[in-house]
Amino acid sequence: MRKELGIFILLIVLCVIVSILNPRFLAGANLQNMARLIGAYGIFSIGIGIVIVTGGIDLSVGSVFALLGVLLSMILTEWGWAAVPAVIVVVSIGLGLGFLHGLLITRLNLQPFIVTLCGLLFYRGLARFIAKDETKGFGSAAGFENLRDLATGSLAGIPTPFVLMAIISVAMWVLLHRSVYGRYLFAVGRNEEAARYSGINSRSIINVAYVISGGLAGLAAIIFAFYTNSISPSSHGNFFELYGIAAAVLGGCSLRGGEGSIVGILIGVALLQVLQNLVNLLGVPSSLNFAVMGAVILLGVAGDQILKRRRARKRVVTTEAETVIQGETSRSA
């Protein structure tokens, strides 16, 4: 909990600094747009975070967005499907891709990095092939206006992606922190072999994590497709997986596995979006966006590692002191 508190204080401090530097930060339109982006990024970042808890990684999310965005556009505008079946098909494909990743990792013992890197390349190429390298969109959204309004609209003044993220966050918090599956997930992430010897079906646990990530990527893909209303198969979703990984790591997920929390991931997402907003409001050249993000993430992770080492040293010193005291007590007795 200390980790989440520290990153939350950093988020508050950053918000105060941004609002002082540019009062437009607190404008209603800016806050609404930022909440919309936090919601959209938060949905798939939760899935990536759950995968990272297992000690894995998912590099394919951005390419999945391109593939599913292209398919969604074609299903609705060219094939004339209704909105509900289209959504079901897109999310189901996301779930299926997640299941495929989990299967390759757990059954063939392939490295998550390799599996999802190949997915990144394959899905992007497939999206370009299906779309014939043409940009897809939704036009006036004739026949599926309700789906577009749901993906881009607001509920009682709160953007629907943010509301959906909040609902998913509660469900994932219960799953991760209050269920048997969550306990097994952390155990597998800390030591998969030990978990397996303890009777945990580690393959199934890891597979479910990738399925969850795929399903949440499918939901986020729909939101981003309507948000941009223009899906270029060669660039749509580029680097999104890095945003998700960065948010999870900033929020306390360890790339070694076995650590992380839903609250931390959400704070990490919010922190990255506030940073992005700061860059835009201060007129920093867009070419420096990634440099700013990379520097902040590096500082955050380095600071976390320094604190971890200090805490570890304190525990060692405390343990040694207790051992000495116990030895002195036994001799005097």
VENUR-V764604 format. One record per backbone hydrogen bond with DSSP energy under -0.5 kcal/mol. CO is the residue of the C=O (numbers start at 0). NH is the residue of the N-H. Records with the same first field share a line. If there is no record, write none. Layout:
# VENUR-V764604
CO: NH + NH
This chain:
# VENUR-V764604
0: 4
1: 5
2: 6
3: 7
4: 8
5: 9
6: 10
7: 11
8: 12
9: 13
10: 14
11: 15
12: 16
13: 17
14: 18
15: 19
16: 20
17: 21
21: 24
22: 25
23: 26
26: 30
27: 31
28: 32
29: 33
30: 34
31: 35
32: 36
33: 37
34: 38
35: 39
36: 40
37: 41
38: 42
39: 43
40: 44
41: 45
42: 46
43: 47
44: 48
45: 49
46: 50
47: 51
48: 52
49: 53
50: 53 + 55
51: 54
52: 257
59: 63
60: 64
61: 65
62: 66
63: 67
64: 68
65: 69
66: 70
67: 71
68: 72
69: 73
70: 74
71: 75
72: 76 + 77
73: 77 + 78
74: 80
81: 85
82: 86
83: 87
84: 88
85: 89
86: 90
87: 91
88: 92
89: 93
90: 94
91: 95
92: 96
93: 97
94: 98
95: 99
96: 100
97: 101
98: 102
99: 103
100: 104
101: 105
102: 106 + 107
103: 107 + 109
110: 114
111: 115
112: 116
113: 117
114: 118
115: 119
116: 120
117: 121
118: 122
119: 123
120: 124
121: 125
122: 126
123: 127
124: 128
125: 129
126: 130
127: 132
128: 131
130: 133
135: 230
137: 140
140: 143
143: 147
144: 148
145: 149
146: 150
147: 151
148: 152
152: 159
154: 157
157: 154
158: 161 + 162
159: 163
160: 164
161: 165
162: 166
163: 167
164: 168
165: 169
166: 170
167: 171
168: 172
169: 173
170: 174
171: 175
172: 176
173: 177
174: 181
178: 182
179: 183
180: 184
181: 185
182: 186
183: 187
184: 188
185: 189
186: 190
190: 194
191: 195
192: 196
193: 197
194: 199
195: 198
199: 201
200: 204
201: 205
202: 206
203: 207
204: 208
205: 209
206: 210
207: 211
208: 212
209: 213
210: 214
211: 215
212: 216
213: 217
214: 218
215: 219
216: 220
217: 221
218: 222
219: 223
220: 224
221: 225
222: 226
223: 227
224: 228
228: 137
229: 231
230: 135 + 232
231: 234 + 235
234: 237
236: 239
238: 242
239: 243
240: 244
241: 245
242: 246
243: 247
244: 248
245: 249
246: 250
247: 252
248: 251
253: 256
258: 253
260: 264
261: 265
262: 266
263: 267
264: 268
265: 269
266: 270
267: 271
268: 272
269: 273
270: 274
271: 275
272: 276
273: 277
274: 278
275: 279
276: 280
277: 281
278: 283
279: 282
284: 287
285: 288
287: 291
288: 292
289: 293
290: 294
291: 295
292: 296
293: 297
294: 298
295: 299
296: 300
297: 301
298: 302
299: 303
300: 304
301: 305
302: 306
303: 307
304: 308
305: 309
306: 310
307: 311
308: 312
309: 313
310: 314
311: 315
312: 316
313: 317
314: 318
315: 319
316: 320
317: 321
318: 322
319: 323
320: 324
321: 325
322: 326
323: 327
324: 328
325: 329
326: 330
327: 331
328: 332
